Amino acid sequence: MFRKLLILSLAAGLSLPAAAQTIRSYITRADRSDLFTPQEKTIQFSPQRQERGNYIVIDPRQTYQRIDGFGYALTGGSAEHLMKMSAEARKAVLQELFDPQKGIGVSCVRLTLGASDLNSFVFSYDDLPAGKEDFKLSRFSLAQDLNDVVPVMREILAINPHIQVLSSPWSAPAWMKTNADVRGGQLRKECYGVYADYFVRYVEAMRDCGIDIDAVTVQNEPLNSRNTPSMYWFAYEQADFIKNHLGPKFREAGLSTGIIVFDHNCDRPDYALAVYNDPDAAQYILGAAFHHYRGDLSAMSYVHEARPDKEVYFTEQMTTERPGQPQIAIAAAVDRLIIGITRNWSRNVVLWNLAADPLNDPHTDNGGCSMCQGALTIDKDSVCRNVAYYVIAHASKFVRPGSVRIASTAPCDRSVSICEDEQRPNVYRTNVAEYAGVVPNVTFRTPDGHIVLIAANDSWSRRSIHIQYNGRFAELDLEPGAVGTFVWDE
């Protein structure tokens, strides 16, 4: 009977402990002595468990969401800086970013559908003089993007043709809006249909340029009218737009591009759920996207628990540091932006601006972000890598698209261990800790048969990290403020 169960387990894909498993480590230290650096020392799993210390128990049999990718927003400003570099320098930095073998393997890009507040100036794809309208979109043109975003994207796709591409608008063209302005205001009711056509034209025009848009969000930050550009949407209006216009027009055009709602902060989980509550709109919706300038990341889990049939995405967070700092605050950033986001069901992590110059330019006036440092600071052909670069690198290099998050003990989970009785040798007792107190961590199983553990020591003490995987045990080490990506074969 045991043999039969063993054969059935193996057929179901449940692996037995390997004879020997080696853990490779990639470390960033707070003092910058290592920056996502592969360590020469490798660690072996052992069949022996130490009695002291709570373990991170990794269980590949418990699976959660599939991962689409990790990356940044390729804003118009980012593309502008990249295009100003020499061809050789641009090629080198794009390979470093997007090549899965030679670089950090960035696997997801967010584009702006028209201008964002990190463009040199505001534009749409159908700008008209005041008082004019163009319901046939006869003036529609990607002309501005052809100067920078499109050529950069073509170079990226030549390096990684499978990269995920998401696009978000900051505003409709001013002539479609109630205030006839790029800042604030709402979409005029009579323009719902033509704005849906505008989305269709954009996706088709980008496809003609060789760029497939995997998904669009309906509006970046629909509850924020203070950016230039920006546009306000109530949830019921977004549902109306999707069910009566955008969804049917995407379907009629034969577009497979997904539709994602909300695209704003974690303090408003009600917004996505309100849109989902309209079944005629929900049928067209892939999921909801979140930012984390307000609220708690657990809001994404609330939305998942209420509607597990819809996906969760994370599409923006500004992550900055002061130039020239001797320390890098990597642990807190990875804890929040990689561990926290993926533990709350997001299929991706897309941080904000890919690149800016030393003054954090460009940005629009009257609502543009003057402090939005890029993951890269580009000054002509000179490139400086900032904290956001290393945050994404710790995940993107090894957690490739198609990876699946698997169970691992979190700090607030219960921990159960076995220890020898103090008075009676060879008599063992169970020790239960209601609060495991392990370091923040998250674990994935990759399509090519690796387990990837990402851990952050957010304390002031050196931490020994005890892990258990398939009945084997290992001890890892992280200095205060350090982050480690640990990789081994299944």
TILUM-188259 format. One line per field, with one value per residue (C-alpha): residue number from 1; z, y, x. Coordinates in nm, 2 decimals, padded with zeros to 4 digits. Example, Ala and Ser with C-alpha at 12.3 -4.5 7.8 and 13.67 -1.06 7.14 Angstrom:
BEGIN
pos: 1,2
Z: 00.78,00.71
Y: -00.45,-00.11
X: 01.23,01.37
***
This chain:
BEGIN
pos: 1,2,3,4,5,6,7,8,9,10,11,12,13,14,15,16,17,18,19,20,21,22,23,24,25,26,27,28,29,30,31,32,33,34,35,36,37,38,39,40,41,42,43,44,45,46,47,48,49,50,51,52,53,54,55,56,57,58,59,60,61,62,63,64,65,66,67,68,69,70,71,72,73,74,75,76,77,78,79,80,81,82,83,84,85,86,87,88,89,90,91,92,93,94,95,96,97,98,99,100,101,102,103,104,105,106,107,108,109,110,111,112,113,114,115,116,117,118,119,120,121,122,123,124,125,126,127,128,129,130,131,132,133,134,135,136,137,138,139,140,141,142,143,144,145,146,147,148,149,150,151,152,153,154,155,156,157,158,159,160,161,162,163,164,165,166,167,168,169,170,171,172,173,174,175,176,177,178,179,180,181,182,183,184,185,186,187,188,189,190,191,192,193,194,195,196,197,198,199,200,201,202,203,204,205,206,207,208,209,210,211,212,213,214,215,216,217,218,219,220,221,222,223,224,225,226,227,228,229,230,231,232,233,234,235,236,237,238,239,240,241,242,243,244,245,246,247,248,249,250,251,252,253,254,255,256,257,258,259,260,261,262,263,264,265,266,267,268,269,270,271,272,273,274,275,276,277,278,279,280,281,282,283,284,285,286,287,288,289,290,291,292,293,294,295,296,297,298,299,300,301,302,303,304,305,306,307,308,309,310,311,312,313,314,315,316,317,318,319,320,321,322,323,324,325,326,327,328,329,330,331,332,333,334,335,336,337,338,339,340,341,342,343,344,345,346,347,348,349,350,351,352,353,354,355,356,357,358,359,360,361,362,363,364,365,366,367,368,369,370,371,372,373,374,375,376,377,378,379,380,381,382,383,384,385,386,387,388,389,390,391,392,393,394,395,396,397,398,399,400,401,402,403,404,405,406,407,408,409,410,411,412,413,414,415,416,417,418,419,420,421,422,423,424,425,426,427,428,429,430,431,432,433,434,435,436,437,438,439,440,441,442,443,444,445,446,447,448,449,450,451,452,453,454,455,456,457,458,459,460,461,462,463,464,465,466,467,468,469,470,471,472,473,474,475,476,477,478,479,480,481,482,483,484,485,486,487,488,489,490
Z: 00.00,00.09,-00.25,-00.43,-00.24,-00.32,-00.69,-00.69,-00.51,-00.76,-01.04,-00.89,-00.90,-00.52,-00.50,-00.25,-00.07,-00.30,-00.19,-00.18,-00.25,-00.28,-00.20,-00.40,-00.24,-00.39,-00.12,-00.09,00.23,00.39,00.36,-00.01,00.01,-00.18,-00.43,-00.55,-00.55,-00.59,-00.29,-00.33,-00.03,-00.10,00.16,00.18,00.30,00.59,00.73,01.08,01.24,01.51,01.82,01.87,01.65,01.46,01.11,00.78,00.66,00.28,00.14,-00.24,-00.22,-00.11,-00.41,-00.46,-00.75,-01.08,-01.13,-01.45,-01.38,-01.21,-01.36,-01.40,-01.58,-01.90,-01.88,-02.17,-01.96,-01.91,-02.28,-02.36,-02.14,-02.30,-02.65,-02.56,-02.48,-02.74,-02.92,-02.75,-02.40,-02.44,-02.57,-02.27,-02.01,-02.18,-02.19,-01.82,-01.74,-01.97,-02.06,-01.85,-01.87,-01.88,-01.69,-01.41,-01.63,-01.59,-01.72,-01.71,-01.84,-01.78,-02.05,-02.03,-02.28,-02.37,-02.14,-01.76,-01.51,-01.59,-01.95,-02.06,-02.16,-02.18,-02.50,-02.61,-02.93,-03.06,-02.95,-03.10,-03.07,-02.81,-02.90,-03.17,-03.15,-03.34,-03.28,-03.58,-03.44,-03.78,-03.61,-03.40,-03.41,-03.21,-03.33,-02.99,-02.88,-03.21,-03.09,-02.78,-02.63,-02.94,-03.04,-02.69,-02.66,-02.99,-02.85,-02.53,-02.73,-02.94,-02.61,-02.45,-02.69,-02.42,-02.19,-02.04,-02.15,-01.95,-02.04,-01.84,-01.94,-01.71,-01.90,-02.20,-02.46,-02.32,-02.58,-02.44,-02.08,-01.88,-01.80,-02.14,-01.94,-01.91,-01.53,-01.33,-01.48,-01.60,-01.92,-02.09,-02.12,-02.49,-02.52,-02.37,-02.71,-02.88,-02.58,-02.61,-02.98,-02.87,-02.66,-02.95,-03.19,-02.94,-02.90,-03.28,-03.35,-03.10,-03.25,-03.59,-03.44,-03.32,-02.96,-02.82,-02.52,-02.28,-02.07,-02.01,-01.70,-01.75,-01.56,-01.36,-01.01,-01.08,-00.74,-00.78,-00.97,-00.86,-01.12,-01.45,-01.64,-01.45,-01.47,-01.21,-01.23,-00.99,-00.97,-01.12,-01.41,-01.48,-01.48,-01.72,-01.95,-01.95,-02.00,-02.26,-02.45,-02.38,-02.33,-02.63,-02.86,-02.76,-02.83,-03.16,-03.27,-03.18,-02.92,-02.65,-02.44,-02.08,-01.90,-01.55,-01.31,-01.03,-01.05,-00.73,-00.36,-00.11,00.11,-00.13,-00.18,-00.23,-00.57,-00.75,-00.57,-00.67,-01.03,-01.01,-00.85,-01.20,-01.37,-01.72,-01.65,-01.46,-01.76,-01.94,-01.65,-01.59,-01.24,-01.03,-00.99,-00.68,-00.57,-00.21,-00.13,00.11,00.29,00.38,00.13,00.29,00.09,-00.21,-00.01,00.08,-00.28,-00.37,-00.09,-00.21,-00.58,-00.63,-00.99,-01.06,-01.06,-00.85,-00.99,-00.84,-01.09,-00.92,-00.63,-00.61,-00.43,-00.38,-00.18,-00.13,-00.38,-00.23,00.08,00.23,00.33,00.12,00.28,00.09,00.36,00.43,00.06,-00.03,00.27,00.15,-00.23,-00.31,00.00,00.11,-00.24,-00.36,-00.02,-00.09,-00.41,-00.67,-00.99,-01.06,-00.90,-01.12,-00.96,-01.08,-01.30,-01.48,-01.54,-01.46,-01.46,-01.15,-01.10,-01.13,-01.45,-01.67,-01.51,-01.59,-01.42,-01.18,-01.06,-01.20,-00.95,-00.88,-00.65,-00.86,-00.88,-01.14,-01.07,-01.29,-01.28,-01.63,-01.71,-02.08,-02.10,-01.72,-01.53,-01.15,-01.00,-00.72,-00.46,-00.69,-00.93,-00.66,-00.52,-00.85,-00.92,-00.61,-00.77,-01.14,-01.21,-01.08,-01.03,-01.40,-01.55,-01.49,-01.14,-00.87,-00.51,-00.26,00.11,00.36,00.72,00.78,01.09,01.24,01.17,01.43,01.46,01.57,01.65,01.82,02.11,02.34,02.70,02.93,03.19,02.97,02.68,02.36,02.48,02.25,02.31,02.09,02.12,01.98,01.93,01.84,01.68,01.46,01.46,01.14,00.90,00.64,00.34,00.03,-00.17,-00.54,-00.75,-01.10,-01.44,-01.48,-01.15,-00.89,-00.55,-00.49,-00.13,-00.09,00.27,00.43,00.77,00.88,01.23,01.39,01.47,01.26,01.19,01.14,00.91,00.96,00.67,00.62,00.28,00.20,00.53,00.50,00.68,00.62,00.80,00.62,00.74,00.69,00.84,00.98,00.69,00.43,00.17,00.03,-00.27,-00.22,-00.50,-00.51,-00.73,-00.65
Y: 00.00,00.24,00.17,00.24,00.57,00.67,00.61,00.81,01.10,01.11,01.09,01.39,01.59,01.57,01.56,01.36,01.53,01.53,01.36,01.70,02.04,02.35,02.70,03.00,03.34,03.69,03.96,04.34,04.48,04.81,04.95,04.88,04.65,04.40,04.51,04.21,04.03,03.65,03.50,03.26,03.05,02.80,02.64,02.28,02.14,01.89,01.62,01.75,02.02,02.25,02.28,02.65,02.91,02.92,02.79,02.93,02.62,02.62,02.41,02.38,02.19,02.50,02.74,03.08,03.33,03.30,03.57,03.78,03.99,04.27,04.60,04.98,05.25,05.35,05.71,05.95,06.12,05.79,05.72,06.07,06.02,05.68,05.83,06.10,05.84,05.71,05.40,05.19,05.31,05.27,04.91,04.83,04.96,04.80,04.47,04.51,04.57,04.34,04.05,03.75,03.58,03.87,04.13,04.15,04.03,04.30,04.13,04.39,04.75,05.01,05.26,05.58,05.61,05.97,06.19,06.14,06.40,06.28,06.41,06.73,06.86,06.74,06.58,06.33,06.14,06.38,06.73,07.01,07.39,07.51,07.46,07.19,06.83,06.51,06.24,06.04,06.06,06.17,06.35,06.05,06.01,05.84,06.10,06.20,05.84,05.77,06.00,05.81,05.55,05.34,05.32,05.23,04.96,04.81,04.78,04.62,04.37,04.28,04.18,04.02,03.96,03.82,04.12,04.20,04.55,04.74,05.09,05.35,05.69,06.00,06.19,06.19,06.46,06.79,06.84,06.52,06.66,06.86,07.13,07.12,07.10,06.83,06.87,06.74,06.73,06.43,06.26,06.41,06.16,06.21,06.12,05.78,05.61,05.81,05.76,05.39,05.42,05.61,05.31,05.08,05.31,05.32,04.94,04.89,05.17,05.02,04.67,04.82,04.94,04.59,04.65,04.43,04.58,04.30,04.51,04.87,05.03,05.26,05.55,05.62,05.73,05.80,05.96,06.22,06.54,06.72,06.58,06.74,06.56,06.38,06.29,06.19,05.89,05.76,05.38,05.36,05.58,05.35,05.05,05.23,05.31,04.95,04.77,04.99,05.11,04.99,04.62,04.58,04.78,04.58,04.26,04.40,04.49,04.14,04.27,04.03,04.33,04.29,04.56,04.65,04.88,05.12,05.17,05.37,05.35,05.07,05.29,05.23,04.85,04.94,05.10,04.78,04.58,04.84,04.81,04.43,04.45,04.54,04.20,04.35,04.54,04.26,04.02,04.24,04.30,04.11,04.25,04.56,04.75,04.92,05.18,05.22,05.59,05.54,05.25,04.91,04.64,04.40,04.58,04.37,04.05,04.19,04.24,03.89,03.73,03.90,03.83,03.55,03.52,03.86,03.92,04.16,04.38,04.64,04.91,05.20,05.30,05.57,05.44,05.69,05.76,06.06,06.06,05.98,05.81,05.56,05.33,05.18,05.12,04.80,04.58,04.80,04.85,04.48,04.39,04.62,04.62,04.26,04.05,04.25,04.30,03.94,03.80,04.00,03.82,04.06,03.89,04.16,04.45,04.75,05.05,05.40,05.58,05.38,05.68,06.05,06.29,06.42,06.68,06.43,06.59,06.60,06.66,06.87,07.20,07.25,06.89,06.71,06.51,06.70,06.42,06.12,05.97,05.70,05.35,05.48,05.83,05.91,06.19,06.17,05.83,05.80,05.57,05.55,05.27,05.37,05.17,05.09,04.91,04.67,04.61,04.48,04.29,04.08,03.94,03.98,03.79,03.46,03.48,03.46,03.49,03.18,03.13,03.05,03.18,02.89,02.88,02.99,03.09,03.46,03.66,03.65,03.29,03.01,02.81,02.44,02.27,01.96,01.98,01.73,01.72,01.89,01.60,01.30,01.24,01.11,01.22,01.49,01.75,01.99,02.36,02.60,02.97,03.16,03.43,03.28,03.60,03.49,03.75,03.89,03.65,03.52,03.21,03.10,02.79,02.88,02.72,02.59,02.39,02.63,02.75,03.12,03.26,03.63,03.75,04.09,04.14,04.46,04.44,04.59,04.24,03.98,03.71,03.34,03.23,02.87,02.72,02.38,02.25,01.90,01.76,01.91,02.20,02.49,02.79,03.12,03.44,03.80,04.11,04.40,04.58,04.32,04.14,03.80,03.61,03.24,02.99,02.61,02.32,02.16
X: 00.00,00.28,00.45,00.13,00.08,00.44,00.39,00.07,00.24,00.52,00.27,00.10,00.42,00.50,00.88,01.08,01.38,01.68,02.00,02.18,02.05,02.26,02.13,02.28,02.26,02.23,02.27,02.23,02.38,02.28,02.63,02.63,02.93,02.71,02.44,02.25,02.58,02.61,02.79,03.08,02.97,02.69,02.47,02.37,02.04,02.08,01.85,01.91,01.70,01.83,01.62,01.66,01.50,01.17,01.17,01.04,00.85,00.83,00.55,00.54,00.21,00.02,00.01,-00.13,-00.12,00.07,00.33,00.33,00.64,00.83,00.93,00.88,00.69,00.85,00.73,00.78,01.05,01.23,01.22,01.34,01.65,01.72,01.69,01.94,02.21,02.44,02.32,02.59,02.52,02.14,02.19,02.40,02.16,01.86,02.03,02.12,01.76,01.57,01.79,01.69,02.03,02.28,02.08,01.82,01.54,01.28,00.97,00.69,00.66,00.39,00.34,00.14,-00.15,-00.08,00.12,00.17,00.30,00.65,00.65,00.81,00.47,00.11,-00.02,-00.29,-00.32,-00.59,-00.52,-00.74,-00.77,-01.01,-01.37,-01.30,-01.41,-01.32,-01.57,-01.44,-01.08,-00.96,-00.67,-00.56,-00.18,00.10,00.34,00.48,00.54,00.71,00.99,01.08,00.85,00.80,01.17,01.27,01.00,01.12,01.47,01.33,01.12,01.43,01.60,01.29,01.00,00.78,00.78,00.43,00.31,00.04,-00.08,-00.26,-00.41,-00.38,-00.65,-00.87,-00.81,-00.92,-01.20,-01.37,-01.38,-01.63,-01.37,-01.20,-00.87,-00.60,-00.61,-00.91,-01.26,-01.45,-01.53,-01.84,-02.12,-02.15,-01.78,-01.80,-01.82,-01.55,-01.32,-01.36,-01.28,-00.97,-00.85,-00.91,-00.72,-00.43,-00.40,-00.42,-00.17,00.08,00.03,00.11,00.43,00.51,00.41,00.13,-00.06,-00.15,-00.38,-00.50,-00.62,-00.92,-00.77,-00.46,-00.56,-00.93,-00.97,-00.69,-00.75,-00.44,-00.19,-00.13,-00.27,-00.55,-00.92,-01.18,-01.41,-01.67,-01.69,-02.04,-01.92,-01.63,-01.87,-02.10,-01.80,-01.68,-02.01,-02.16,-01.85,-01.50,-01.57,-01.80,-01.57,-01.26,-01.46,-01.60,-01.24,-01.12,-00.87,-00.74,-00.61,-00.74,-00.93,-00.82,-01.01,-00.92,-00.54,-00.53,-00.45,-00.51,-00.73,-01.03,-01.09,-01.46,-01.40,-01.30,-01.57,-01.84,-01.74,-01.74,-02.09,-02.22,-02.23,-02.26,-01.93,-01.76,-01.78,-01.52,-01.28,-00.96,-00.90,-00.81,-00.48,-00.34,-00.09,00.04,00.06,-00.23,-00.40,-00.27,-00.16,-00.41,-00.68,-00.56,-00.63,-00.98,-01.06,-00.93,-01.13,-01.45,-01.39,-01.13,-01.25,-01.07,-00.70,-00.50,-00.22,00.02,00.10,00.27,00.49,00.75,01.06,01.35,01.66,01.89,02.18,02.51,02.38,02.63,02.34,02.07,01.73,01.67,01.52,01.21,01.16,01.17,00.96,00.68,00.72,00.81,00.71,00.41,00.26,00.30,00.17,-00.14,-00.22,-00.07,00.04,00.30,00.50,00.55,00.73,00.71,00.95,01.23,01.46,01.51,01.80,01.99,01.72,01.43,01.32,01.12,00.78,00.48,00.41,00.12,00.09,00.39,00.60,00.93,01.06,01.00,01.35,01.40,01.52,01.81,01.95,02.07,02.30,02.40,02.57,02.63,02.39,02.34,02.14,01.90,01.72,01.42,01.66,01.78,01.43,01.31,01.63,01.59,01.27,01.29,01.61,01.48,01.11,01.03,00.68,00.48,00.63,00.38,00.39,00.40,00.34,00.61,00.59,00.53,00.63,00.28,00.21,00.22,00.54,00.55,00.88,01.01,01.26,01.43,01.30,01.54,01.53,01.48,01.73,01.57,01.22,01.08,00.82,00.62,00.69,00.43,00.49,00.18,00.40,00.68,00.89,01.07,01.21,00.97,00.98,00.80,00.87,00.80,00.83,00.96,00.87,01.22,01.21,01.37,01.25,01.32,01.31,01.33,01.39,01.45,01.62,01.44,01.58,01.89,02.03,02.21,01.96,02.01,01.73,01.62,01.43,01.26,01.18,01.05,01.18,01.53,01.68,01.92,02.05,02.10,02.25,02.15,02.31,02.09,01.92,02.02,01.81,01.87,01.74,01.80,01.77,01.78,01.65,01.31
***
